[in-house]
Structures are given as C-alpha cells and as structure tokens.
Amino acid sequence: MNNNNNSSSNFDWKDNSIEWKDIIKKEARGYEKGDDLGEVQEIGQEFVVTERGRVKKSRFYLPKQLVAGYDGEVLWFNITEQEA
C-alpha cells in the first residue's frame, strides 16, 4: 500500500506536532490490529495514560514514543493490547 498523498487517510503519521492537551478523553487504539487501548486520561512527560472498562478498569501506561499518529479522533499506537 502506498502511503503518499494518494492515501485514503488525510493526516500525516509523521506529524510530531500533536496538541497533547487535545487528546484527553480521545480513544486510543493499536495501529496494527485496531486493539482497544481505552480512553486517554492523562499525558505525562514520557507516557500516555489510558483507561478502559466501566466496572473492572484497566489502566495502560503507553510510551509516547510508540504513538503512530493521531487522526483527530483516535490516537494510534505501535503496540498491541497484549504488549500494553
């Protein structure tokens, strides 16, 4: 698949200018399989903290360096649910 300007995606995966404050309460997913990594709760210096579940909550501390991109709705990570 060609990821140039002809891609069906209208965002740049290499854009490092993510406004971190804007991703609070956004969905986090694994890029490869679309794994549900919860909802972004906090942004730390090196980690993004997400939480999933209503009754039995799972918290994930995901390294910022694993962020694959942000499309305005979902923060994508180069990690699977099992790795998280």
PDB file as gemmi writes it, atoms N, CA and C in Angstrom:
CRYST1    1.000    1.000    1.000  90.00  90.00  90.00 P 1                      
ATOM      1  N   MET A   1       0.837  -1.192   0.000  1.00  0.00           N  
ATOM      2  CA  MET A   1       0.000   0.000   0.000  1.00  0.00           C  
ATOM      3  C   MET A   1       0.874   1.244   0.000  1.00  0.00           C  
ATOM      4  N   ASN A   2       0.497   2.183  -0.790  1.00  0.00           N  
ATOM      5  CA  ASN A   2       1.264   3.416  -0.931  1.00  0.00           C  
ATOM      6  C   ASN A   2       0.764   4.450   0.069  1.00  0.00           C  
ATOM      7  N   ASN A   3       1.645   4.968   0.897  1.00  0.00           N  
ATOM      8  CA  ASN A   3       1.237   5.933   1.919  1.00  0.00           C  
ATOM      9  C   ASN A   3       1.597   7.364   1.548  1.00  0.00           C  
ATOM     10  N   ASN A   4       1.628   7.672   0.259  1.00  0.00           N  
ATOM     11  CA  ASN A   4       1.896   9.035  -0.171  1.00  0.00           C  
ATOM     12  C   ASN A   4       0.618   9.855  -0.074  1.00  0.00           C  
ATOM     13  N   ASN A   5       0.591  10.986  -0.761  1.00  0.00           N  
ATOM     14  CA  ASN A   5      -0.569  11.873  -0.678  1.00  0.00           C  
ATOM     15  C   ASN A   5      -1.844  11.251  -1.229  1.00  0.00           C  
ATOM     16  N   ASN A   6      -1.731  10.147  -1.959  1.00  0.00           N  
ATOM     17  CA  ASN A   6      -2.903   9.493  -2.519  1.00  0.00           C  
ATOM     18  C   ASN A   6      -3.576   8.557  -1.522  1.00  0.00           C  
ATOM     19  N   SER A   7      -3.044   8.478  -0.318  1.00  0.00           N  
ATOM     20  CA  SER A   7      -3.602   7.601   0.698  1.00  0.00           C  
ATOM     21  C   SER A   7      -5.016   8.037   1.057  1.00  0.00           C  
ATOM     22  N   SER A   8      -5.822   7.062   1.480  1.00  0.00           N  
ATOM     23  CA  SER A   8      -7.195   7.385   1.872  1.00  0.00           C  
ATOM     24  C   SER A   8      -7.221   8.146   3.196  1.00  0.00           C  
ATOM     25  N   SER A   9      -6.086   8.179   3.888  1.00  0.00           N  
ATOM     26  CA  SER A   9      -6.004   8.902   5.155  1.00  0.00           C  
ATOM     27  C   SER A   9      -5.588  10.348   4.885  1.00  0.00           C  
ATOM     28  N   ASN A  10      -6.228  11.264   5.550  1.00  0.00           N  
ATOM     29  CA  ASN A  10      -5.936  12.679   5.319  1.00  0.00           C  
ATOM     30  C   ASN A  10      -5.067  13.279   6.404  1.00  0.00           C  
ATOM     31  N   PHE A  11      -4.245  12.487   7.048  1.00  0.00           N  
ATOM     32  CA  PHE A  11      -3.358  13.029   8.072  1.00  0.00           C  
ATOM     33  C   PHE A  11      -1.970  12.458   7.893  1.00  0.00           C  
ATOM     34  N   ASP A  12      -1.006  13.127   8.466  1.00  0.00           N  
ATOM     35  CA  ASP A  12       0.392  12.758   8.315  1.00  0.00           C  
ATOM     36  C   ASP A  12       0.851  12.004   9.559  1.00  0.00           C  
ATOM     37  N   TRP A  13       1.151  10.704   9.400  1.00  0.00           N  
ATOM     38  CA  TRP A  13       1.579   9.890  10.537  1.00  0.00           C  
ATOM     39  C   TRP A  13       2.854  10.421  11.166  1.00  0.00           C  
ATOM     40  N   LYS A  14       3.649  11.139  10.410  1.00  0.00           N  
ATOM     41  CA  LYS A  14       4.929  11.616  10.931  1.00  0.00           C  
ATOM     42  C   LYS A  14       4.813  12.996  11.568  1.00  0.00           C  
ATOM     43  N   ASP A  15       3.610  13.513  11.664  1.00  0.00           N  
ATOM     44  CA  ASP A  15       3.412  14.845  12.241  1.00  0.00           C  
ATOM     45  C   ASP A  15       3.646  14.780  13.747  1.00  0.00           C  
ATOM     46  N   ASN A  16       4.730  15.374  14.198  1.00  0.00           N  
ATOM     47  CA  ASN A  16       5.061  15.333  15.617  1.00  0.00           C  
ATOM     48  C   ASN A  16       4.464  16.510  16.388  1.00  0.00           C  
ATOM     49  N   SER A  17       3.604  17.274  15.742  1.00  0.00           N  
ATOM     50  CA  SER A  17       3.044  18.446  16.408  1.00  0.00           C  
ATOM     51  C   SER A  17       1.669  18.161  16.997  1.00  0.00           C  
ATOM     52  N   ILE A  18       1.516  16.971  17.608  1.00  0.00           N  
ATOM     53  CA  ILE A  18       0.245  16.634  18.260  1.00  0.00           C  
ATOM     54  C   ILE A  18       0.036  17.591  19.427  1.00  0.00           C  
ATOM     55  N   GLU A  19      -1.149  18.172  19.479  1.00  0.00           N  
ATOM     56  CA  GLU A  19      -1.510  19.004  20.633  1.00  0.00           C  
ATOM     57  C   GLU A  19      -1.965  18.038  21.721  1.00  0.00           C  
ATOM     58  N   TRP A  20      -1.050  17.696  22.622  1.00  0.00           N  
ATOM     59  CA  TRP A  20      -1.325  16.651  23.608  1.00  0.00           C  
ATOM     60  C   TRP A  20      -2.557  16.965  24.446  1.00  0.00           C  
ATOM     61  N   LYS A  21      -2.777  18.235  24.763  1.00  0.00           N  
ATOM     62  CA  LYS A  21      -3.949  18.578  25.595  1.00  0.00           C  
ATOM     63  C   LYS A  21      -5.256  18.259  24.875  1.00  0.00           C  
ATOM     64  N   ASP A  22      -5.226  18.196  23.549  1.00  0.00           N  
ATOM     65  CA  ASP A  22      -6.433  17.937  22.768  1.00  0.00           C  
ATOM     66  C   ASP A  22      -6.803  16.460  22.697  1.00  0.00           C  
ATOM     67  N   ILE A  23      -5.915  15.570  23.151  1.00  0.00           N  
ATOM     68  CA  ILE A  23      -6.234  14.151  23.035  1.00  0.00           C  
ATOM     69  C   ILE A  23      -6.794  13.555  24.320  1.00  0.00           C  
ATOM     70  N   ILE A  24      -6.932  14.370  25.374  1.00  0.00           N  
ATOM     71  CA  ILE A  24      -7.574  13.892  26.597  1.00  0.00           C  
ATOM     72  C   ILE A  24      -9.008  13.486  26.240  1.00  0.00           C  
ATOM     73  N   LYS A  25      -9.424  12.327  26.744  1.00  0.00           N  
ATOM     74  CA  LYS A  25     -10.760  11.763  26.508  1.00  0.00           C  
ATOM     75  C   LYS A  25     -10.954  11.214  25.098  1.00  0.00           C  
ATOM     76  N   LYS A  26      -9.859  11.123  24.317  1.00  0.00           N  
ATOM     77  CA  LYS A  26      -9.951  10.531  22.980  1.00  0.00           C  
ATOM     78  C   LYS A  26      -9.655   9.037  23.078  1.00  0.00           C  
ATOM     79  N   GLU A  27     -10.055   8.315  22.081  1.00  0.00           N  
ATOM     80  CA  GLU A  27      -9.859   6.879  22.016  1.00  0.00           C  
ATOM     81  C   GLU A  27      -8.406   6.560  21.672  1.00  0.00           C  
ATOM     82  N   ALA A  28      -7.872   5.496  22.275  1.00  0.00           N  
ATOM     83  CA  ALA A  28      -6.526   5.019  21.953  1.00  0.00           C  
ATOM     84  C   ALA A  28      -6.648   3.613  21.387  1.00  0.00           C  
ATOM     85  N   ARG A  29      -5.950   3.372  20.286  1.00  0.00           N  
ATOM     86  CA  ARG A  29      -6.022   2.064  19.637  1.00  0.00           C  
ATOM     87  C   ARG A  29      -4.648   1.627  19.154  1.00  0.00           C  
ATOM     88  N   GLY A  30      -4.488   0.310  19.052  1.00  0.00           N  
ATOM     89  CA  GLY A  30      -3.288  -0.262  18.457  1.00  0.00           C  
ATOM     90  C   GLY A  30      -3.417  -0.185  16.946  1.00  0.00           C  
ATOM     91  N   TYR A  31      -2.399   0.306  16.288  1.00  0.00           N  
ATOM     92  CA  TYR A  31      -2.445   0.551  14.848  1.00  0.00           C  
ATOM     93  C   TYR A  31      -2.567  -0.739  14.034  1.00  0.00           C  
ATOM     94  N   GLU A  32      -1.833  -1.765  14.450  1.00  0.00           N  
ATOM     95  CA  GLU A  32      -1.774  -2.984  13.650  1.00  0.00           C  
ATOM     96  C   GLU A  32      -3.118  -3.705  13.578  1.00  0.00           C  
ATOM     97  N   LYS A  33      -3.750  -3.944  14.722  1.00  0.00           N  
ATOM     98  CA  LYS A  33      -4.982  -4.731  14.754  1.00  0.00           C  
ATOM     99  C   LYS A  33      -6.195  -3.919  15.197  1.00  0.00           C  
ATOM    100  N   GLY A  34      -6.005  -2.656  15.513  1.00  0.00           N  
ATOM    101  CA  GLY A  34      -7.119  -1.851  15.993  1.00  0.00           C  
ATOM    102  C   GLY A  34      -7.512  -2.178  17.419  1.00  0.00           C  
ATOM    103  N   ASP A  35      -6.573  -2.743  18.191  1.00  0.00           N  
ATOM    104  CA  ASP A  35      -6.855  -3.110  19.581  1.00  0.00           C  
ATOM    105  C   ASP A  35      -7.325  -1.912  20.387  1.00  0.00           C  
ATOM    106  N   ASP A  36      -8.354  -2.137  21.207  1.00  0.00           N  
ATOM    107  CA  ASP A  36      -8.891  -1.084  22.067  1.00  0.00           C  
ATOM    108  C   ASP A  36      -7.965  -0.889  23.258  1.00  0.00           C  
ATOM    109  N   LEU A  37      -7.338   0.281  23.338  1.00  0.00           N  
ATOM    110  CA  LEU A  37      -6.433   0.579  24.444  1.00  0.00           C  
ATOM    111  C   LEU A  37      -7.049   1.572  25.422  1.00  0.00           C  
ATOM    112  N   GLY A  38      -8.352   1.800  25.299  1.00  0.00           N  
ATOM    113  CA  GLY A  38      -9.055   2.645  26.251  1.00  0.00           C  
ATOM    114  C   GLY A  38      -9.163   4.088  25.817  1.00  0.00           C  
ATOM    115  N   GLU A  39      -9.430   4.930  26.804  1.00  0.00           N  
ATOM    116  CA  GLU A  39      -9.599   6.367  26.582  1.00  0.00           C  
ATOM    117  C   GLU A  39      -8.461   7.100  27.269  1.00  0.00           C  
ATOM    118  N   VAL A  40      -7.901   8.078  26.594  1.00  0.00           N  
ATOM    119  CA  VAL A  40      -6.783   8.838  27.151  1.00  0.00           C  
ATOM    120  C   VAL A  40      -7.254   9.604  28.390  1.00  0.00           C  
ATOM    121  N   GLN A  41      -6.546   9.411  29.501  1.00  0.00           N  
ATOM    122  CA  GLN A  41      -6.882  10.069  30.766  1.00  0.00           C  
ATOM    123  C   GLN A  41      -5.887  11.164  31.132  1.00  0.00           C  
ATOM    124  N   GLU A  42      -4.608  10.879  30.916  1.00  0.00           N  
ATOM    125  CA  GLU A  42      -3.556  11.816  31.305  1.00  0.00           C  
ATOM    126  C   GLU A  42      -2.426  11.772  30.291  1.00  0.00           C  
ATOM    127  N   ILE A  43      -1.688  12.870  30.228  1.00  0.00           N  
ATOM    128  CA  ILE A  43      -0.499  12.940  29.396  1.00  0.00           C  
ATOM    129  C   ILE A  43       0.666  13.281  30.310  1.00  0.00           C  
ATOM    130  N   GLY A  44       1.635  12.378  30.378  1.00  0.00           N  
ATOM    131  CA  GLY A  44       2.822  12.623  31.188  1.00  0.00           C  
ATOM    132  C   GLY A  44       3.976  13.059  30.302  1.00  0.00           C  
ATOM    133  N   GLN A  45       5.152  13.175  30.909  1.00  0.00           N  
ATOM    134  CA  GLN A  45       6.341  13.556  30.145  1.00  0.00           C  
ATOM    135  C   GLN A  45       6.669  12.513  29.087  1.00  0.00           C  
ATOM    136  N   GLU A  46       6.605  11.232  29.482  1.00  0.00           N  
ATOM    137  CA  GLU A  46       7.009  10.161  28.570  1.00  0.00           C  
ATOM    138  C   GLU A  46       5.904   9.165  28.277  1.00  0.00           C  
ATOM    139  N   PHE A  47       4.790   9.250  29.010  1.00  0.00           N  
ATOM    140  CA  PHE A  47       3.728   8.267  28.857  1.00  0.00           C  
ATOM    141  C   PHE A  47       2.378   8.919  28.604  1.00  0.00           C  
ATOM    142  N   VAL A  48       1.518   8.152  27.931  1.00  0.00           N  
ATOM    143  CA  VAL A  48       0.110   8.499  27.791  1.00  0.00           C  
ATOM    144  C   VAL A  48      -0.629   7.476  28.646  1.00  0.00           C  
ATOM    145  N   VAL A  49      -1.449   7.943  29.593  1.00  0.00           N  
ATOM    146  CA  VAL A  49      -2.187   7.040  30.471  1.00  0.00           C  
ATOM    147  C   VAL A  49      -3.603   6.887  29.915  1.00  0.00           C  
ATOM    148  N   THR A  50      -3.995   5.619  29.669  1.00  0.00           N  
ATOM    149  CA  THR A  50      -5.341   5.349  29.177  1.00  0.00           C  
ATOM    150  C   THR A  50      -6.060   4.441  30.159  1.00  0.00           C  
ATOM    151  N   GLU A  51      -7.372   4.445  30.078  1.00  0.00           N  
ATOM    152  CA  GLU A  51      -8.184   3.612  30.956  1.00  0.00           C  
ATOM    153  C   GLU A  51      -9.309   3.008  30.137  1.00  0.00           C  
ATOM    154  N   ARG A  52      -9.570   1.724  30.390  1.00  0.00           N  
ATOM    155  CA  ARG A  52     -10.616   1.016  29.669  1.00  0.00           C  
ATOM    156  C   ARG A  52     -11.484   0.265  30.656  1.00  0.00           C  
ATOM    157  N   GLY A  53     -12.784   0.240  30.391  1.00  0.00           N  
ATOM    158  CA  GLY A  53     -13.719  -0.516  31.228  1.00  0.00           C  
ATOM    159  C   GLY A  53     -14.533   0.377  32.131  1.00  0.00           C  
ATOM    160  N   ARG A  54     -15.699  -0.111  32.505  1.00  0.00           N  
ATOM    161  CA  ARG A  54     -16.586   0.652  33.392  1.00  0.00           C  
ATOM    162  C   ARG A  54     -16.486   0.157  34.830  1.00  0.00           C  
ATOM    163  N   VAL A  55     -16.644  -1.135  35.024  1.00  0.00           N  
ATOM    164  CA  VAL A  55     -16.599  -1.695  36.371  1.00  0.00           C  
ATOM    165  C   VAL A  55     -15.187  -2.156  36.701  1.00  0.00           C  
ATOM    166  N   LYS A  56     -14.687  -3.070  35.870  1.00  0.00           N  
ATOM    167  CA  LYS A  56     -13.311  -3.548  36.038  1.00  0.00           C  
ATOM    168  C   LYS A  56     -12.431  -2.735  35.109  1.00  0.00           C  
ATOM    169  N   LYS A  57     -11.766  -1.754  35.670  1.00  0.00           N  
ATOM    170  CA  LYS A  57     -10.974  -0.833  34.854  1.00  0.00           C  
ATOM    171  C   LYS A  57      -9.562  -1.354  34.638  1.00  0.00           C  
ATOM    172  N   SER A  58      -9.096  -1.174  33.416  1.00  0.00           N  
ATOM    173  CA  SER A  58      -7.708  -1.485  33.071  1.00  0.00           C  
ATOM    174  C   SER A  58      -7.023  -0.175  32.742  1.00  0.00           C  
ATOM    175  N   ARG A  59      -5.850   0.027  33.321  1.00  0.00           N  
ATOM    176  CA  ARG A  59      -5.062   1.233  33.016  1.00  0.00           C  
ATOM    177  C   ARG A  59      -3.834   0.823  32.230  1.00  0.00           C  
ATOM    178  N   PHE A  60      -3.521   1.625  31.232  1.00  0.00           N  
ATOM    179  CA  PHE A  60      -2.337   1.391  30.420  1.00  0.00           C  
ATOM    180  C   PHE A  60      -1.447   2.631  30.488  1.00  0.00           C  
ATOM    181  N   TYR A  61      -0.164   2.407  30.664  1.00  0.00           N  
ATOM    182  CA  TYR A  61       0.829   3.480  30.620  1.00  0.00           C  
ATOM    183  C   TYR A  61       1.629   3.251  29.340  1.00  0.00           C  
ATOM    184  N   LEU A  62       1.272   3.991  28.299  1.00  0.00           N  
ATOM    185  CA  LEU A  62       1.835   3.755  26.974  1.00  0.00           C  
ATOM    186  C   LEU A  62       2.899   4.801  26.648  1.00  0.00           C  
ATOM    187  N   PRO A  63       4.100   4.354  26.307  1.00  0.00           N  
ATOM    188  CA  PRO A  63       5.173   5.306  25.992  1.00  0.00           C  
ATOM    189  C   PRO A  63       4.809   6.188  24.799  1.00  0.00           C  
ATOM    190  N   LYS A  64       5.045   7.475  24.934  1.00  0.00           N  
ATOM    191  CA  LYS A  64       4.761   8.410  23.837  1.00  0.00           C  
ATOM    192  C   LYS A  64       5.518   8.036  22.565  1.00  0.00           C  
ATOM    193  N   GLN A  65       6.688   7.441  22.724  1.00  0.00           N  
ATOM    194  CA  GLN A  65       7.497   7.094  21.549  1.00  0.00           C  
ATOM    195  C   GLN A  65       6.813   6.035  20.686  1.00  0.00           C  
ATOM    196  N   LEU A  66       5.787   5.358  21.222  1.00  0.00           N  
ATOM    197  CA  LEU A  66       5.064   4.347  20.447  1.00  0.00           C  
ATOM    198  C   LEU A  66       3.843   4.912  19.725  1.00  0.00           C  
ATOM    199  N   VAL A  67       3.618   6.219  19.830  1.00  0.00           N  
ATOM    200  CA  VAL A  67       2.497   6.832  19.120  1.00  0.00           C  
ATOM    201  C   VAL A  67       2.772   6.761  17.623  1.00  0.00           C  
ATOM    202  N   ALA A  68       1.819   6.181  16.889  1.00  0.00           N  
ATOM    203  CA  ALA A  68       1.962   6.064  15.438  1.00  0.00           C  
ATOM    204  C   ALA A  68       1.378   7.283  14.744  1.00  0.00           C  
ATOM    205  N   GLY A  69       0.335   7.859  15.338  1.00  0.00           N  
ATOM    206  CA  GLY A  69      -0.297   9.024  14.742  1.00  0.00           C  
ATOM    207  C   GLY A  69      -1.606   9.351  15.429  1.00  0.00           C  
ATOM    208  N   TYR A  70      -2.172  10.467  15.036  1.00  0.00           N  
ATOM    209  CA  TYR A  70      -3.443  10.920  15.591  1.00  0.00           C  
ATOM    210  C   TYR A  70      -4.269  11.467  14.433  1.00  0.00           C  
ATOM    211  N   ASP A  71      -5.488  10.961  14.293  1.00  0.00           N  
ATOM    212  CA  ASP A  71      -6.304  11.356  13.143  1.00  0.00           C  
ATOM    213  C   ASP A  71      -7.430  12.324  13.497  1.00  0.00           C  
ATOM    214  N   GLY A  72      -7.363  12.899  14.693  1.00  0.00           N  
ATOM    215  CA  GLY A  72      -8.404  13.830  15.109  1.00  0.00           C  
ATOM    216  C   GLY A  72      -9.445  13.173  16.003  1.00  0.00           C  
ATOM    217  N   GLU A  73      -9.542  11.862  15.939  1.00  0.00           N  
ATOM    218  CA  GLU A  73     -10.495  11.113  16.759  1.00  0.00           C  
ATOM    219  C   GLU A  73      -9.797  10.043  17.601  1.00  0.00           C  
ATOM    220  N   VAL A  74      -8.813   9.391  17.007  1.00  0.00           N  
ATOM    221  CA  VAL A  74      -8.150   8.247  17.630  1.00  0.00           C  
ATOM    222  C   VAL A  74      -6.645   8.478  17.682  1.00  0.00           C  
ATOM    223  N   LEU A  75      -6.058   8.182  18.847  1.00  0.00           N  
ATOM    224  CA  LEU A  75      -4.607   8.199  18.992  1.00  0.00           C  
ATOM    225  C   LEU A  75      -4.137   6.771  18.739  1.00  0.00           C  
ATOM    226  N   TRP A  76      -3.338   6.585  17.692  1.00  0.00           N  
ATOM    227  CA  TRP A  76      -2.889   5.256  17.283  1.00  0.00           C  
ATOM    228  C   TRP A  76      -1.510   4.966  17.848  1.00  0.00           C  
ATOM    229  N   PHE A  77      -1.329   3.744  18.348  1.00  0.00           N  
ATOM    230  CA  PHE A  77      -0.054   3.315  18.932  1.00  0.00           C  
ATOM    231  C   PHE A  77       0.514   2.131  18.173  1.00  0.00           C  
ATOM    232  N   ASN A  78       1.833   2.074  18.072  1.00  0.00           N  
ATOM    233  CA  ASN A  78       2.531   0.910  17.507  1.00  0.00           C  
ATOM    234  C   ASN A  78       2.710  -0.122  18.611  1.00  0.00           C  
ATOM    235  N   ILE A  79       1.573  -0.649  19.087  1.00  0.00           N  
ATOM    236  CA  ILE A  79       1.596  -1.638  20.168  1.00  0.00           C  
ATOM    237  C   ILE A  79       0.284  -2.417  20.107  1.00  0.00           C  
ATOM    238  N   THR A  80       0.320  -3.667  20.539  1.00  0.00           N  
ATOM    239  CA  THR A  80      -0.913  -4.450  20.598  1.00  0.00           C  
ATOM    240  C   THR A  80      -1.437  -4.430  22.029  1.00  0.00           C  
ATOM    241  N   GLU A  81      -2.659  -4.892  22.201  1.00  0.00           N  
ATOM    242  CA  GLU A  81      -3.260  -4.946  23.529  1.00  0.00           C  
ATOM    243  C   GLU A  81      -2.429  -5.833  24.441  1.00  0.00           C  
ATOM    244  N   GLN A  82      -1.964  -6.963  23.926  1.00  0.00           N  
ATOM    245  CA  GLN A  82      -1.151  -7.872  24.739  1.00  0.00           C  
ATOM    246  C   GLN A  82       0.152  -7.223  25.182  1.00  0.00           C  
ATOM    247  N   GLU A  83       0.784  -6.477  24.289  1.00  0.00           N  
ATOM    248  CA  GLU A  83       2.045  -5.813  24.634  1.00  0.00           C  
ATOM    249  C   GLU A  83       1.808  -4.712  25.665  1.00  0.00           C  
ATOM    250  N   ALA A  84       0.650  -4.070  25.579  1.00  0.00           N  
ATOM    251  CA  ALA A  84       0.334  -2.981  26.518  1.00  0.00           C  
ATOM    252  C   ALA A  84       0.146  -3.541  27.907  1.00  0.00           C  
TER     253      ALA A  84                                                      
END                                                                             
